[in-house]
Amino acid sequence: MGKSVYIISLLVMILLNLISCESTACCIQPQIELQGRFTHQILDCDNQENPEINCIEWLEFLNSSEVDILYGGGDIVYRFTYSQGQDFISMEGPPTSSFKPIFIIRDSATLVREDNGDIWRKE
């Protein structure tokens, strides 16, 4: 009888500990704050004959809703707005742009472009 009381008491303590856990403290991870510049080297890029082609894409977080981005080998920097979820960021460019990238947040120094798997690393 003493052993069953001990087991029941132990189970009750474990259950109470799980119930009393605050969801923000133990269950939901805090959102990663992204800042700085992230770059990606375009594979097999050769700009020797045309130096206007950029072989490095980059994006730079300006504040909590805007980012500057240079992408696709071009030479024009665009201002995009972005929204951040728990593990991704979604970007929206100017009305004339059909480029609407989504990046998976691997960690505070690594983003993965969802549509092609390109890895962008913080400088």
DSSP file (Angstrom, degrees, kcal/mol; ACC not computed):
  #  RESIDUE AA STRUCTURE BP1 BP2  ACC     N-H-->O    O-->H-N    N-H-->O    O-->H-N    TCO  KAPPA ALPHA  PHI   PSI    X-CA   Y-CA   Z-CA
    1    1 A M     >        0   0    0      0, 0.0     4,-1.8     0, 0.0     5,-0.2   0.000 360.0 360.0 360.0 -37.3    0.0    0.0    0.0
    2    2 A G  H  >  +     0   0    0      1,-0.2     4,-1.8     2,-0.2     5,-0.1   0.857 360.0  51.8 -63.7 -36.8    2.9    2.4    0.7
    3    3 A K  H  > S+     0   0    0      2,-0.2     4,-2.2     1,-0.2    -1,-0.2   0.893 108.6  49.2 -70.6 -39.4    4.3    1.9   -2.7
    4    4 A S  H  > S+     0   0    0      2,-0.2     4,-2.4     1,-0.2    -1,-0.2   0.864 110.4  51.4 -68.4 -35.4    1.1    2.6   -4.6
    5    5 A V  H  X S+     0   0    0     -4,-1.8     4,-2.6     2,-0.2    -1,-0.2   0.901 110.0  50.5 -65.5 -40.9    0.6    5.8   -2.5
    6    6 A Y  H  X S+     0   0    0     -4,-1.8     4,-2.3     2,-0.2    -2,-0.2   0.924 111.9  46.7 -62.3 -45.3    4.1    6.9   -3.4
    7    7 A I  H  X S+     0   0    0     -4,-2.2     4,-2.4     2,-0.2    -2,-0.2   0.912 113.5  48.1 -64.8 -43.8    3.5    6.3   -7.1
    8    8 A I  H  X S+     0   0    0     -4,-2.4     4,-2.4     2,-0.2    -2,-0.2   0.914 112.1  49.7 -64.1 -42.4    0.1    8.1   -7.1
    9    9 A S  H  X S+     0   0    0     -4,-2.6     4,-2.3     2,-0.2    -2,-0.2   0.907 111.0  50.0 -62.1 -42.0    1.7   11.1   -5.2
   10   10 A L  H  X S+     0   0    0     -4,-2.3     4,-2.3     2,-0.2    -2,-0.2   0.914 111.0  48.5 -62.9 -44.1    4.5   11.2   -7.8
   11   11 A L  H  X S+     0   0    0     -4,-2.4     4,-2.5     1,-0.2    -2,-0.2   0.894 110.7  50.9 -64.0 -39.9    2.1   11.2  -10.7
   12   12 A V  H  X S+     0   0    0     -4,-2.4     4,-2.6     2,-0.2    -2,-0.2   0.903 110.1  49.9 -64.7 -41.0    0.0   13.9   -9.1
   13   13 A M  H  X S+     0   0    0     -4,-2.3     4,-2.2     2,-0.2    -2,-0.2   0.911 111.8  48.0 -64.5 -41.9    3.1   16.1   -8.6
   14   14 A I  H  X S+     0   0    0     -4,-2.3     4,-2.2     2,-0.2    -2,-0.2   0.925 112.7  48.8 -63.4 -44.5    4.1   15.6  -12.2
   15   15 A L  H  X S+     0   0    0     -4,-2.5     4,-2.3     1,-0.2    -2,-0.2   0.912 111.4  49.0 -62.3 -44.4    0.6   16.4  -13.4
   16   16 A L  H  X S+     0   0    0     -4,-2.6     4,-2.3     1,-0.2    -1,-0.2   0.881 109.9  52.5 -63.7 -37.6    0.5   19.6  -11.3
   17   17 A N  H  X S+     0   0    0     -4,-2.2     4,-0.6     2,-0.2    -1,-0.2   0.906 110.9  46.8 -64.3 -41.5    3.9   20.6  -12.6
   18   18 A L  H >< S+     0   0    0     -4,-2.2     3,-0.5     1,-0.2    -2,-0.2   0.893 113.9  47.8 -67.4 -39.7    2.7   20.2  -16.2
   19   19 A I  H 3< S+     0   0    0     -4,-2.3    -2,-0.2     1,-0.2    -1,-0.2   0.875 110.0  51.9 -69.7 -37.2   -0.5   22.1  -15.6
   20   20 A S  H 3< S+     0   0    0     -4,-2.3     2,-0.3    -5,-0.2    -1,-0.2   0.569  81.9 113.7 -79.1  -7.6    1.2   25.0  -13.7
   21   21 A C  S << S-     0   0    0     -4,-0.6     2,-0.3    -3,-0.5    -3,-0.0  -0.476  70.5-126.9 -66.7 125.8    3.7   25.6  -16.5
   22   22 A E    >>  -     0   0    0     -2,-0.3     4,-1.8     1,-0.1     3,-0.7  -0.562  13.5-132.4 -72.4 136.5    3.1   28.9  -18.2
   23   23 A S  H 3>>S+     0   0    0     -2,-0.3     5,-2.0     1,-0.3     4,-1.6   0.842 104.6  51.2 -62.4 -33.9    2.8   28.5  -22.0
   24   24 A T  H 345S+     0   0    0      3,-0.2    -1,-0.3     1,-0.2    -2,-0.0   0.772 111.7  48.3 -74.4 -23.2    5.2   31.3  -22.8
   25   25 A A  H <45S+     0   0    0     -3,-0.7    -2,-0.2     1,-0.1    -1,-0.2   0.818 131.2   7.9 -86.3 -31.1    7.8   29.9  -20.5
   26   26 A C  H  <5S+     0   0    0     -4,-1.8    -3,-0.2     3,-0.1    -2,-0.2   0.583 128.1  40.5-128.3 -12.8    7.9   26.3  -21.6
   27   27 A C  T  <5S+     0   0    0     -4,-1.6     2,-0.5    -5,-0.4    -3,-0.2   0.789 103.1  52.2-113.7 -34.1    5.8   25.7  -24.6
   28   28 A I  S   <S-     0   0    0     -5,-2.0    -1,-0.2     3,-0.0     3,-0.1  -0.918  74.1-135.3-112.0 128.7    6.2   28.5  -27.1
   29   29 A Q        -     0   0    0     -2,-0.5     3,-0.1     1,-0.1    -4,-0.1  -0.571  31.3-105.3 -79.1 142.7    9.6   29.6  -28.3
   30   30 A P        -     0   0    0      0, 0.0     2,-0.2     0, 0.0    -1,-0.1  -0.343  41.1 -98.0 -66.7 150.1   10.1   33.3  -28.4
   31   31 A Q        -     0   0    0      1,-0.1     2,-0.3    -3,-0.1    55,-0.1  -0.462  37.9-118.1 -68.8 135.4   10.2   34.9  -31.8
   32   32 A I        -     0   0    0     54,-0.5     2,-0.7    -2,-0.2    -1,-0.1  -0.593  21.3-133.9 -75.4 130.4   13.7   35.5  -33.2
   33   33 A E        -     0   0    0     -2,-0.3     2,-0.4     2,-0.0    -1,-0.1  -0.785  21.3-151.4 -88.0 115.2   14.4   39.1  -33.8
   34   34 A L        +     0   0    0     -2,-0.7     2,-0.3    30,-0.0    75,-0.1  -0.707  27.9 150.8 -90.8 135.0   16.0   39.5  -37.3
   35   35 A Q        +     0   0    0     -2,-0.4     2,-0.1    73,-0.3    27,-0.1  -0.979  33.3  31.9-154.9 162.1   18.4   42.3  -37.9
   36   36 A G  E    S-A   61   0A   0     25,-0.6    25,-2.5    -2,-0.3     2,-0.4  -0.414  90.5 -41.1  88.1-164.1   21.4   43.1  -40.1
   37   37 A R  E     -A   60   0A   0     23,-0.2    86,-2.8    -2,-0.1     2,-0.4  -0.871  43.3-164.6-111.2 136.9   22.4   41.9  -43.6
   38   38 A F  E     -AB  59 122A   0     21,-3.0    21,-2.3    -2,-0.4     2,-0.3  -0.952  12.8-164.8-116.8 138.0   22.0   38.3  -45.0
   39   39 A T  E     -AB  58 121A   0     82,-2.8    82,-2.4    -2,-0.4     2,-0.4  -0.873  12.5-166.6-126.1 157.7   23.7   37.3  -48.2
   40   40 A H  E     -A   57   0A   0     17,-2.6    17,-3.0    -2,-0.3     2,-0.5  -0.974  18.8-137.3-142.6 126.1   23.5   34.4  -50.7
   41   41 A Q  E     -A   56   0A   0     -2,-0.4     2,-0.4    78,-0.3    15,-0.2  -0.730  24.9-128.4 -82.4 123.4   26.1   33.6  -53.3
   42   42 A I    >   -     0   0    0     13,-3.2     3,-1.1    -2,-0.5    -1,-0.0  -0.604  29.6-117.4 -73.6 125.6   24.4   32.8  -56.7
   43   43 A L  T 3  S+     0   0    0     -2,-0.4    -1,-0.1     1,-0.2     0, 0.0  -0.322  89.2   4.8 -66.1 144.6   25.8   29.4  -57.9
   44   44 A D  T 3  S+     0   0    0      1,-0.2     2,-0.5    -2,-0.0    -1,-0.2   0.781  87.9 161.5  53.8  32.5   27.7   29.3  -61.2
   45   45 A C    <   -     0   0    0     -3,-1.1     2,-0.5    10,-0.1    -1,-0.2  -0.715  16.3-179.4 -86.8 129.0   27.5   33.1  -61.5
   46   46 A D        +     0   0    0     -2,-0.5     3,-0.2     1,-0.1     4,-0.1  -0.943  13.9 164.0-130.4 109.8   30.1   34.6  -63.9
   47   47 A N        +     0   0    0     -2,-0.5     6,-0.2     1,-0.1     3,-0.1   0.105  41.8 112.3-112.0  21.8   30.0   38.4  -64.2
   48   48 A Q  S    S+     0   0    0      1,-0.2    -1,-0.1     2,-0.1    -2,-0.0   0.863  85.8  38.8 -63.2 -36.0   33.4   38.9  -65.9
   49   49 A E  S    S+     0   0    0      1,-0.3    -1,-0.2    -3,-0.2    -2,-0.1   0.627 129.1  31.7 -90.1 -13.8   31.9   40.0  -69.2
   50   50 A N    >   -     0   0    0     -3,-0.1     3,-2.1     3,-0.1    -1,-0.3  -0.717  62.8-175.9-143.5  89.2   29.1   42.0  -67.5
   51   51 A P  T 3  S+     0   0    0      0, 0.0    -3,-0.1     0, 0.0    -4,-0.1   0.586  78.5  75.5 -66.2  -8.1   30.1   43.6  -64.2
   52   52 A E  T 3  S+     0   0    0      2,-0.1     2,-0.4    -5,-0.0    -5,-0.0   0.692  76.4  92.0 -74.1 -16.8   26.6   44.9  -63.7
   53   53 A I  S <  S-     0   0    0     -3,-2.1     2,-0.5    -6,-0.2    21,-0.2  -0.654  73.0-145.5 -77.7 128.0   25.5   41.3  -62.9
   54   54 A N        -     0   0    0     19,-2.0    -8,-0.1    -2,-0.4    -2,-0.1  -0.834  13.7-167.7 -96.6 129.0   25.7   40.8  -59.1
   55   55 A C  S    S+     0   0    0     -2,-0.5   -13,-3.2     1,-0.1     2,-0.5   0.451  73.7  67.3 -93.0  -2.3   26.7   37.3  -58.0
   56   56 A I  E     -A   41   0A   0    -15,-0.2     2,-0.3    15,-0.0   -15,-0.2  -0.978  66.5-160.6-122.2 123.9   25.7   38.0  -54.4
   57   57 A E  E     +A   40   0A   0    -17,-3.0   -17,-2.6    -2,-0.5     2,-0.3  -0.728  19.5 177.2 -92.0 148.8   22.1   38.5  -53.4
   58   58 A W  E     -AC  39  70A   0     12,-2.1    12,-3.0    -2,-0.3     2,-0.3  -0.993  21.5-163.1-149.6 158.3   21.5   40.2  -50.1
   59   59 A L  E     -AC  38  69A   0    -21,-2.3   -21,-3.0    -2,-0.3     2,-0.4  -0.994   8.9-161.1-139.0 144.3   18.7   41.5  -47.9
   60   60 A E  E     -AC  37  68A   0      8,-2.9     8,-2.4    -2,-0.3     2,-0.5  -0.984  17.4-132.9-131.5 123.6   19.1   44.0  -45.0
   61   61 A F  E     +AC  36  67A   0    -25,-2.5   -25,-0.6    -2,-0.4     6,-0.2  -0.616  23.6 178.2 -75.8 124.2   16.5   44.4  -42.2
   62   62 A L        -     0   0    0      4,-2.4     2,-0.2    -2,-0.5     5,-0.2   0.821  62.8 -31.6 -94.8 -39.1   15.9   48.1  -41.7
   63   63 A N  S    S-     0   0    0      3,-1.4    -1,-0.2   -28,-0.0     3,-0.0  -0.793  88.4 -57.6-160.0-161.2   13.2   48.0  -39.0
   64   64 A S  S    S+     0   0    0     -2,-0.2    20,-0.2     1,-0.2     3,-0.1   0.483 131.7  20.8 -77.5  -0.5   10.4   45.7  -37.8
   65   65 A S  S    S+     0   0    0      1,-0.2    17,-2.1    18,-0.1     2,-0.4   0.459 110.7  69.1-143.0  -4.4    8.5   45.9  -41.1
   66   66 A E  E     + D   0  81A   0     15,-0.3    -4,-2.4    25,-0.0    -3,-1.4  -0.930  45.5 176.1-127.4 148.1   10.9   46.9  -43.9
   67   67 A V  E     -CD  61  80A   0     13,-2.6    13,-3.2    -2,-0.4     2,-0.4  -0.996  23.5-137.4-143.7 142.0   13.9   45.3  -45.7
   68   68 A D  E     -CD  60  79A   0     -8,-2.4    -8,-2.9    -2,-0.3     2,-0.4  -0.854  30.1-172.6 -96.1 140.0   16.1   46.3  -48.6
   69   69 A I  E     -CD  59  78A   0      9,-2.7     9,-2.8    -2,-0.4     2,-0.5  -0.997  23.9-168.1-140.9 137.2   16.8   43.5  -51.0
   70   70 A L  E     +C   58   0A   0    -12,-3.0   -12,-2.1    -2,-0.4     2,-0.3  -0.992  33.6 160.6-118.2 119.4   19.1   42.9  -54.0
   71   71 A Y    >   +     0   0    0     -2,-0.5     3,-1.4     5,-0.4     5,-0.2  -0.922  38.4  29.9-141.7 161.5   18.1   39.7  -55.8
   72   72 A G  T 3  S-     0   0    0     -2,-0.3    -1,-0.1     1,-0.3     3,-0.1   0.619 116.3 -68.9  70.7  15.8   18.3   37.7  -59.0
   73   73 A G  T 3  S+     0   0    0      1,-0.2   -19,-2.0   -20,-0.1    -1,-0.3   0.483  97.7 135.0  83.7   0.9   21.7   39.1  -60.2
   74   74 A G    <   -     0   0    0     -3,-1.4   -20,-0.2   -21,-0.2    -1,-0.2  -0.047  58.1-133.4 -75.1-177.8   20.2   42.6  -60.8
   75   75 A D  S    S+     0   0    0    -22,-0.1     2,-0.5    -3,-0.1    -1,-0.1   0.164  73.8  95.2-123.6  16.9   21.7   45.9  -59.8
   76   76 A I        -     0   0    0     -5,-0.2     2,-0.5    -7,-0.0    -5,-0.4  -0.941  63.6-143.6-113.2 128.4   18.7   47.6  -58.3
   77   77 A V        -     0   0    0     -2,-0.5     2,-0.3    -7,-0.1    -7,-0.2  -0.777  20.1-158.3 -89.2 129.6   18.0   47.5  -54.6
   78   78 A Y  E     -D   69   0A   0     -9,-2.8    -9,-2.7    -2,-0.5     2,-0.6  -0.813  13.6-132.4-109.5 148.8   14.3   47.2  -53.8
   79   79 A R  E     -D   68   0A   0     -2,-0.3     2,-0.3   -11,-0.2   -11,-0.2  -0.904  31.7-180.0 -99.2 121.2   12.5   48.2  -50.6
   80   80 A F  E     -D   67   0A   0    -13,-3.2   -13,-2.6    -2,-0.6     2,-0.3  -0.839  22.9-134.5-115.4 154.3   10.1   45.4  -49.4
   81   81 A T  E     -DE  66  92A   0     11,-2.7    11,-2.9    -2,-0.3     2,-0.3  -0.765  27.8-168.4 -98.1 156.8    7.8   45.2  -46.5
   82   82 A Y  E     - E   0  91A   0    -17,-2.1     2,-0.4    -2,-0.3     9,-0.2  -0.986  18.1-153.7-144.4 155.6    7.7   42.0  -44.5
   83   83 A S  E     - E   0  90A   0      7,-2.2     7,-2.6    -2,-0.3     2,-0.5  -0.978  18.8-142.5-126.3 144.9    5.8   40.2  -41.8
   84   84 A Q  E     - E   0  89A   0     -2,-0.4     5,-0.2     5,-0.2     2,-0.1  -0.914  14.3-173.9-115.6 129.4    7.3   37.6  -39.5
   85   85 A G        -     0   0    0      3,-3.1     3,-0.1    -2,-0.5     5,-0.0  -0.298  51.7 -78.9 -98.3-168.4    5.7   34.5  -38.2
   86   86 A Q  S    S+     0   0    0      1,-0.2   -54,-0.5    -2,-0.1     3,-0.0   0.898 125.4   5.3 -61.8 -41.5    7.1   32.1  -35.6
   87   87 A D  S    S+     0   0    0    -56,-0.1    18,-2.3    17,-0.0     2,-0.3   0.118 126.1  48.2-134.0  23.2    9.5   30.4  -38.1
   88   88 A F  E     - F   0 104A   0     16,-0.3    -3,-3.1    -3,-0.1     2,-0.4  -0.987  56.7-144.1-154.2 161.2    9.2   32.3  -41.3
   89   89 A I  E     -EF  84 103A   0     14,-2.5    14,-2.7    -2,-0.3     2,-0.4  -0.995  13.5-157.0-127.5 141.6    9.1   35.8  -42.9
   90   90 A S  E     -EF  83 102A   0     -7,-2.6    -7,-2.2    -2,-0.4     2,-0.3  -0.968  11.9-154.2-119.1 129.7    6.9   36.7  -45.9
   91   91 A M  E     -E   82   0A   0     10,-2.7     2,-0.4    -2,-0.4    -9,-0.2  -0.806  10.1-167.0-112.5 147.5    7.9   39.6  -48.1
   92   92 A E  E     -E   81   0A   0    -11,-2.9   -11,-2.7    -2,-0.3     8,-0.1  -0.992  12.7-167.5-132.3 123.2    5.9   41.9  -50.3
   93   93 A G        -     0   0    0      6,-0.5   -13,-0.1    -2,-0.4     7,-0.0  -0.093  41.2 -49.4 -95.5-165.1    7.5   44.2  -52.8
   94   94 A P    >   -     0   0    0      0, 0.0     3,-2.3     0, 0.0    -1,-0.3  -0.214  62.0-101.0 -62.6 159.8    6.4   47.2  -54.9
   95   95 A P  T 3  S+     0   0    0      0, 0.0    -2,-0.1     0, 0.0     0, 0.0   0.773 122.6  57.1 -55.7 -27.1    3.1   46.7  -56.9
   96   96 A T  T 3  S+     0   0    0      2,-0.0     2,-0.5     0, 0.0     0, 0.0   0.553  91.0  90.9 -82.1  -6.6    5.1   46.1  -60.1
   97   97 A S    <   -     0   0    0     -3,-2.3    -4,-0.2     1,-0.1     0, 0.0  -0.768  48.4-174.7 -97.4 131.1    7.0   43.2  -58.5
   98   98 A S        +     0   0    0     -2,-0.5     2,-0.7    -6,-0.1    -1,-0.1   0.456  58.5 108.1 -94.6  -3.2    5.8   39.6  -58.8
   99   99 A F        +     0   0    0      1,-0.1    -6,-0.5     2,-0.0    -2,-0.1  -0.666  36.8 163.1 -77.8 114.2    8.6   38.5  -56.5
  100  100 A K        -     0   0    0     -2,-0.7    -8,-0.1    -8,-0.1    -1,-0.1  -0.633  19.1-168.8-132.8  72.8    7.1   37.6  -53.1
  101  101 A P        -     0   0    0      0, 0.0   -10,-2.7     0, 0.0     2,-0.4  -0.259  11.8-158.3 -71.1 150.9    9.7   35.5  -51.3
  102  102 A I  E     -F   90   0A   0    -12,-0.2    12,-3.0   -14,-0.0     2,-0.4  -0.997   9.9-161.3-123.2 131.1    9.1   33.5  -48.1
  103  103 A F  E     -FG  89 113A   0    -14,-2.7   -14,-2.5    -2,-0.4     2,-0.4  -0.944  13.2-138.0-115.8 134.2   12.1   32.6  -46.0
  104  104 A I  E     -FG  88 112A   0      8,-3.2     8,-2.4    -2,-0.4     2,-0.9  -0.762  22.1-131.6 -84.0 132.2   12.2   29.9  -43.3
  105  105 A I  E     + G   0 111A   0    -18,-2.3     6,-0.2    -2,-0.4     3,-0.1  -0.770  30.7 172.6 -88.2 106.6   14.0   31.1  -40.2
  106  106 A R  E     -     0   0A   0      4,-1.8     2,-0.3    -2,-0.9    -1,-0.2   0.909  68.8 -38.9 -78.2 -44.9   16.4   28.4  -39.3
  107  107 A D  E >  S- G   0 110A   0      3,-1.6     3,-1.3    -3,-0.2    -1,-0.4  -0.916  77.0 -71.5-163.6-175.4   18.1   30.5  -36.6
  108  108 A S  T 3  S+     0   0    0     -2,-0.3   -73,-0.3     1,-0.3     3,-0.1   0.619 132.2  37.8 -67.0 -10.4   19.1   34.2  -36.0
  109  109 A A  T 3  S+     0   0    0      1,-0.2    13,-2.3   -75,-0.1     2,-0.4   0.360 111.0  61.8-118.9   3.3   21.9   33.8  -38.6
  110  110 A T  E <   +GH 107 121A   0     -3,-1.3    -4,-1.8    11,-0.2    -3,-1.6  -0.980  50.2 178.5-141.0 125.4   20.4   31.6  -41.3
  111  111 A L  E     -GH 105 120A   0      9,-2.9     9,-3.3    -2,-0.4     2,-0.5  -0.942  13.8-154.4-118.8 145.5   17.4   32.0  -43.6
  112  112 A V  E     -GH 104 119A   0     -8,-2.4    -8,-3.2    -2,-0.4     2,-0.4  -0.979  19.8-127.9-121.9 120.7   16.3   29.5  -46.2
  113  113 A R  E >>  -G  103   0A   0      5,-2.9     4,-2.5    -2,-0.5     3,-0.5  -0.531  19.1-145.8 -68.6 123.6   14.4   30.7  -49.2
  114  114 A E  T 34 S+     0   0    0    -12,-3.0    -1,-0.2    -2,-0.4   -11,-0.1   0.858  88.6  52.4 -63.6 -40.8   11.3   28.5  -49.3
  115  115 A D  T 34 S+     0   0    0    -13,-0.4    -1,-0.2     1,-0.2   -12,-0.1   0.762 129.5  11.5 -74.4 -23.9   10.8   28.2  -53.1
  116  116 A N  T <4 S-     0   0    0     -3,-0.5    -2,-0.2     2,-0.1    -1,-0.2   0.467  93.8-117.6-133.8  -2.1   14.3   27.1  -54.0
  117  117 A G     <  +     0   0    0     -4,-2.5    -3,-0.1     1,-0.2    -2,-0.0   0.528  52.9 161.1  79.9   5.1   16.1   26.1  -50.8
  118  118 A D        -     0   0    0     -5,-0.2    -5,-2.9    -6,-0.1     2,-0.5  -0.356  34.6-134.3 -61.6 138.0   18.8   28.8  -51.1
  119  119 A I  E     - H   0 112A   0     -7,-0.2     2,-0.5   -78,-0.1   -78,-0.3  -0.845  16.9-165.4 -99.7 126.8   20.6   29.5  -47.8
  120  120 A W  E     - H   0 111A   0     -9,-3.3    -9,-2.9    -2,-0.5     2,-0.3  -0.951  10.2-160.3-111.8 126.8   21.1   33.2  -46.8
  121  121 A R  E     -BH  39 110A   0    -82,-2.4   -82,-2.8    -2,-0.5   -11,-0.2  -0.839  21.5-109.5-114.0 146.1   23.6   33.8  -44.0
  122  122 A K  E      B   38   0A   0    -13,-2.3   -84,-0.3    -2,-0.3   -86,-0.1  -0.482 360.0 360.0 -70.7 137.1   24.0   36.8  -41.8
  123  123 A E              0   0    0    -86,-2.8    -1,-0.1    -2,-0.2   -85,-0.1   0.461 360.0 360.0 -74.2 360.0   27.2   38.8  -42.4
